[in-house]
Amino acid sequence: MYADALPARLSAIAAGTRLGDAPAVVSAAHTLAGTSGQLGHPEVASICREIAADARRGVMAHARVVQLQELALAV
């Protein structure tokens, strides 16, 4: 299920970042962070938490999103 849901979660984070939709980024990144942490993917969880924290401050961290996408491909 995690692998099936991952592309949609990554897409939601990337789209929210592109659109400057901080609440959407926070929500999607927070959800993916929780799931990733529970399923043994701490690196993905960590960067998702960083993306969510940035978005809460109004920062759309495009470079972190790219890093997340690359990291998630290795999962």
C-alpha positions in Angstrom: 0.0 0.0 0.0 2.8 2.4 0.9 4.5 2.0 -2.5 1.1 2.4 -4.3 0.3 5.6 -2.4 3.8 7.1 -2.6 3.5 8.6 -6.1 0.3 10.5 -5.2 1.8 11.8 -2.0 4.9 13.0 -3.8 2.8 14.6 -6.5 0.6 16.4 -3.9 3.7 17.8 -2.2 5.3 18.9 -5.5 2.1 20.5 -6.7 1.4 22.3 -3.5 5.0 23.6 -3.6 4.6 24.8 -7.2 1.3 26.5 -6.4 2.5 28.0 -3.1 -0.2 26.2 -1.3 1.4 25.9 2.2 -1.5 24.2 3.9 -1.6 21.5 1.2 2.1 21.0 1.4 2.0 20.7 5.2 -0.8 18.2 5.1 0.7 16.0 2.4 4.2 16.1 3.9 2.9 15.4 7.4 0.9 12.4 6.2 3.9 11.0 4.3 6.2 11.6 7.2 4.1 9.7 9.6 3.5 6.7 7.3 7.2 6.6 6.3 8.4 6.7 9.9 6.0 3.9 10.9 7.1 1.7 8.0 10.8 2.1 8.5 11.8 4.8 6.1 13.3 7.4 8.5 15.1 9.4 5.8 11.9 10.0 3.9 10.1 10.9 7.1 12.8 13.3 8.1 12.8 15.3 4.8 9.0 15.3 4.9 9.1 16.9 8.3 11.5 19.5 7.1 9.3 20.3 4.1 6.3 20.6 6.3 8.2 22.9 8.8 9.3 25.1 5.9 5.8 25.3 4.5 4.5 26.4 7.9 6.9 29.3 7.8 5.7 30.1 4.2 8.8 28.7 2.6 8.2 26.5 -0.5 11.4 24.3 -0.4 11.6 23.3 -4.0 15.1 21.8 -3.5 14.0 19.7 -0.6 11.0 18.4 -2.7 13.5 17.3 -5.4 15.6 15.7 -2.8 12.5 13.9 -1.4 11.6 12.6 -4.9 15.0 11.2 -5.5 15.1 9.6 -2.1 11.7 8.1 -2.5 12.7 6.5 -5.8 15.2 4.4 -3.8 12.5 3.2 -1.4 
